[in-house]
């Protein structure tokens, strides 16, 4: 299991993310840190699900720009 510090270092966004830009977020609860499985946007001082617009009800402790997805083995020639 990754340590909290290592996970936080991977989410290197400082301050507020650029407006209306979807980002990946790292959240934390009593069990530890976890990445939400959907992109979020920072809108009017609140984290929102990029797809649904719903408010994120978790404690967000870090964010980063989306990482490029690698090809799956099935897509490779």
Backbone as a chain_set.jsonl record, in Angstrom:
{"seq": "XXXXXXXXXXXXXXXXXXXXXXXXXXXXXXXXXXXXXXXXXXXXXXXXXXXXXXXXXXXXXXXXXXXXXXXXXXXXX", "coords": {"N": [[0.839, -1.176, 0.0], [0.541, 2.217, -0.821], [2.21, 4.933, 0.763], [0.84, 7.736, 2.554], [2.23, 10.136, 2.073], [3.586, 9.528, -0.304], [1.453, 9.153, -2.091], [0.311, 11.741, -1.982], [2.398, 13.195, -3.132], [2.171, 12.415, -5.766], [-0.027, 13.754, -6.62], [0.25, 16.631, -7.609], [-0.811, 19.205, -7.876], [-0.934, 22.619, -7.143], [-2.526, 24.954, -5.025], [-5.603, 26.32, -6.286], [-7.105, 24.528, -8.985], [-6.899, 25.219, -12.576], [-9.645, 27.161, -13.803], [-12.664, 25.495, -14.68], [-11.437, 23.207, -15.74], [-11.102, 19.778, -16.187], [-9.888, 17.595, -13.682], [-7.905, 15.084, -11.955], [-8.57, 13.825, -8.724], [-7.398, 13.405, -5.354], [-8.55, 11.902, -2.49], [-9.28, 11.741, 1.063], [-10.015, 9.772, 3.904], [-11.011, 8.259, 7.045], [-9.885, 5.779, 6.58], [-7.767, 6.113, 4.875], [-6.023, 7.308, 1.909], [-7.441, 7.848, -1.351], [-8.092, 7.678, -4.863], [-10.547, 9.339, -6.732], [-12.771, 7.743, -9.04], [-13.475, 9.24, -11.23], [-13.322, 12.235, -13.222], [-12.978, 15.566, -11.915], [-14.134, 18.948, -11.38], [-13.225, 22.222, -10.27], [-15.434, 24.395, -9.151], [-16.773, 27.469, -8.439], [-15.713, 27.415, -5.797], [-16.179, 24.793, -4.996], [-15.743, 21.247, -5.25], [-16.709, 19.358, -8.026], [-18.309, 16.637, -9.719], [-17.182, 15.947, -12.899], [-18.718, 14.881, -14.994], [-21.423, 14.567, -14.076], [-21.94, 16.848, -12.616], [-22.519, 16.824, -9.98], [-21.966, 17.561, -6.485], [-18.891, 16.854, -4.887], [-18.607, 14.883, -2.105], [-16.516, 14.201, -0.523], [-13.378, 14.513, 1.273], [-11.135, 16.353, -0.326], [-7.724, 16.161, -0.908], [-5.718, 16.588, -2.679], [-4.822, 17.344, -6.116], [-4.416, 16.757, -9.666], [-3.418, 17.263, -13.079], [-5.085, 15.43, -15.649], [-3.709, 12.252, -16.405], [-2.23, 10.855, -19.327], [-3.896, 8.118, -20.82], [-2.714, 4.832, -21.072], [-2.303, 2.544, -23.799], [-4.292, -0.387, -23.919], [-3.428, -3.873, -23.703], [-4.925, -5.255, -25.562], [-5.411, -3.387, -27.537], [-3.042, -2.929, -28.763], [-0.896, -3.385, -31.618]], "CA": [[0.0, 0.0, 0.0], [1.329, 3.441, -0.909], [2.102, 5.796, 1.928], [0.11, 8.99, 2.331], [3.147, 11.11, 1.488], [3.854, 9.145, -1.688], [0.24, 9.472, -2.862], [0.203, 13.2, -2.09], [3.423, 13.66, -4.073], [1.695, 12.129, -7.122], [-1.063, 14.75, -6.916], [1.114, 17.781, -7.394], [-1.445, 20.493, -8.144], [-0.818, 23.585, -6.056], [-3.599, 25.938, -5.027], [-6.806, 25.928, -7.007], [-6.832, 24.157, -10.378], [-7.421, 26.171, -13.554], [-11.105, 27.103, -13.842], [-13.373, 24.669, -15.663], [-10.572, 22.185, -16.315], [-11.258, 18.524, -15.441], [-8.664, 17.097, -13.057], [-8.004, 13.908, -11.094], [-8.445, 14.255, -7.336], [-7.061, 12.456, -4.303], [-9.369, 12.156, -1.306], [-8.811, 11.076, 2.276], [-10.965, 9.546, 4.986], [-10.414, 7.558, 8.185], [-9.184, 4.578, 6.115], [-6.579, 6.471, 4.104], [-6.226, 8.108, 0.703], [-7.945, 7.138, -2.524], [-8.379, 8.512, -6.023], [-11.901, 9.165, -7.247], [-12.726, 7.102, -10.361], [-14.021, 10.146, -12.239], [-12.716, 13.569, -13.234], [-13.699, 16.596, -11.171], [-13.838, 20.35, -11.681], [-13.339, 23.147, -9.153], [-16.389, 25.396, -9.622], [-17.314, 28.336, -7.379], [-15.252, 26.992, -4.482], [-16.597, 23.428, -4.667], [-15.384, 20.177, -6.176], [-17.886, 18.769, -8.664], [-18.109, 15.564, -10.683], [-17.132, 16.559, -14.227], [-19.774, 14.35, -15.864], [-22.783, 14.774, -13.566], [-22.086, 18.153, -11.975], [-22.818, 16.64, -8.561], [-20.938, 17.982, -5.552], [-18.08, 15.793, -4.284], [-18.817, 14.933, -0.662], [-15.323, 13.652, 0.118], [-12.347, 15.494, 1.581], [-10.113, 16.352, -1.372], [-6.445, 16.592, -0.35], [-4.772, 16.862, -3.763], [-5.332, 17.23, -7.484], [-3.412, 16.783, -10.727], [-3.959, 17.224, -14.427], [-5.262, 14.029, -16.054], [-2.574, 11.574, -17.033], [-2.644, 10.15, -20.553], [-4.162, 6.687, -20.626], [-1.89, 3.984, -21.929], [-3.072, 1.574, -24.576], [-4.409, -1.707, -23.301], [-2.758, -4.906, -24.498], [-5.805, -5.643, -26.668], [-5.388, -2.366, -28.577], [-1.714, -2.87, -29.376], [-0.767, -4.256, -32.805]], "C": [[0.89, 1.248, 0.0], [1.139, 4.272, 0.357], [1.363, 7.069, 1.553], [1.0, 10.003, 1.621], [3.429, 10.807, 0.022], [2.652, 9.468, -2.57], [0.095, 10.978, -3.044], [1.208, 13.761, -3.091], [2.996, 13.425, -5.518], [0.625, 13.124, -7.564], [-0.464, 16.115, -6.618], [0.501, 19.136, -7.714], [-1.342, 21.395, -6.927], [-1.937, 24.605, -6.156], [-4.834, 25.403, -5.729], [-6.442, 25.542, -8.432], [-7.361, 25.225, -11.329], [-8.943, 26.036, -13.649], [-11.625, 26.253, -14.991], [-12.498, 23.662, -16.389], [-10.757, 20.892, -15.521], [-9.909, 18.025, -14.931], [-8.963, 15.812, -12.296], [-7.805, 14.383, -9.659], [-8.118, 13.082, -6.416], [-7.858, 12.856, -3.071], [-8.807, 11.38, -0.124], [-9.973, 10.922, 3.25], [-10.255, 8.776, 6.094], [-9.632, 6.312, 7.783], [-7.907, 4.883, 5.343], [-6.932, 7.314, 2.892], [-6.715, 7.232, -0.437], [-8.226, 8.141, -3.628], [-9.816, 8.269, -6.464], [-11.823, 8.608, -8.659], [-13.315, 7.959, -11.478], [-13.325, 11.499, -12.13], [-13.607, 14.545, -12.47], [-13.296, 17.974, -11.675], [-14.035, 21.164, -10.409], [-14.205, 24.307, -9.644], [-16.953, 26.16, -8.426], [-16.968, 27.833, -5.983], [-15.678, 25.605, -4.051], [-16.079, 22.457, -5.713], [-16.661, 19.555, -6.709], [-17.468, 17.669, -9.626], [-18.189, 16.18, -12.071], [-18.297, 16.119, -15.103], [-21.168, 14.725, -15.381], [-23.018, 16.167, -12.997], [-22.392, 18.061, -10.494], [-21.648, 17.043, -7.678], [-20.207, 16.765, -4.984], [-18.191, 15.941, -2.773], [-17.661, 14.32, 0.111], [-14.356, 14.793, 0.427], [-11.236, 15.371, 0.551], [-8.826, 16.924, -0.786], [-5.403, 16.879, -1.423], [-5.436, 16.723, -5.116], [-4.156, 17.24, -8.45], [-4.133, 16.813, -12.071], [-4.091, 15.768, -14.834], [-4.02, 13.479, -16.73], [-3.056, 10.879, -18.292], [-2.857, 8.674, -20.253], [-3.296, 5.894, -21.575], [-2.79, 3.005, -22.673], [-3.163, 0.267, -23.806], [-3.741, -2.723, -24.222], [-3.603, -5.301, -25.703], [-5.763, -4.643, -27.82], [-4.055, -2.299, -29.309], [-1.646, -3.797, -30.577], [0.028, -5.506, -32.525]], "O": [[1.873, 1.317, 0.738], [0.056, 4.309, 0.94], [1.275, 7.431, 0.38], [0.566, 10.654, 0.671], [3.504, 11.719, -0.802], [2.811, 9.996, -3.671], [-0.21, 11.443, -4.143], [0.897, 14.704, -3.82], [3.417, 14.163, -6.409], [0.403, 13.307, -8.761], [-0.642, 16.675, -5.537], [1.226, 20.125, -7.814], [-1.632, 20.973, -5.808], [-2.261, 25.069, -7.248], [-5.08, 24.197, -5.762], [-5.564, 26.161, -9.032], [-8.184, 26.05, -10.934], [-9.473, 24.927, -13.582], [-11.107, 26.285, -16.108], [-12.783, 23.3, -17.53], [-10.588, 20.898, -14.302], [-8.916, 18.033, -15.658], [-10.12, 15.49, -12.025], [-6.966, 15.246, -9.402], [-8.503, 11.939, -6.663], [-7.84, 14.017, -2.661], [-7.975, 10.487, -0.282], [-10.801, 11.82, 3.402], [-9.03, 8.656, 6.081], [-8.803, 5.831, 8.556], [-7.059, 4.007, 5.175], [-7.986, 7.949, 2.84], [-6.439, 6.033, -0.484], [-8.556, 9.298, -3.368], [-10.253, 7.123, -6.56], [-10.91, 8.957, -9.408], [-13.62, 7.448, -12.556], [-12.806, 11.859, -11.073], [-14.823, 14.372, -12.391], [-12.256, 18.142, -12.312], [-14.887, 20.849, -9.579], [-13.759, 25.112, -10.463], [-17.537, 25.569, -7.517], [-17.817, 27.824, -5.091], [-15.561, 25.259, -2.875], [-15.984, 22.783, -6.896], [-17.583, 19.258, -5.949], [-16.419, 17.748, -10.265], [-19.163, 16.864, -12.388], [-18.811, 16.92, -15.884], [-22.007, 15.152, -16.175], [-24.16, 16.618, -12.904], [-22.513, 19.082, -9.817], [-20.487, 16.892, -8.059], [-20.835, 15.763, -4.642], [-17.901, 17.005, -2.226], [-17.816, 13.959, 1.278], [-14.499, 15.899, -0.093], [-10.483, 14.397, 0.555], [-8.821, 18.026, -0.238], [-4.315, 17.362, -1.11], [-6.472, 16.074, -5.254], [-3.054, 17.668, -8.11], [-5.3, 16.437, -12.179], [-3.286, 14.94, -14.406], [-3.369, 14.159, -17.524], [-4.175, 10.366, -18.324], [-2.083, 8.062, -19.517], [-3.159, 6.245, -22.747], [-3.892, 2.686, -22.228], [-2.22, -0.131, -23.123], [-3.519, -2.443, -25.4], [-3.06, -5.646, -26.752], [-6.05, -5.006, -28.961], [-3.957, -1.675, -30.365], [-2.254, -4.867, -30.574], [0.22, -6.33, -33.419]]}, "num_chains": 1, "name": "protein.A"}
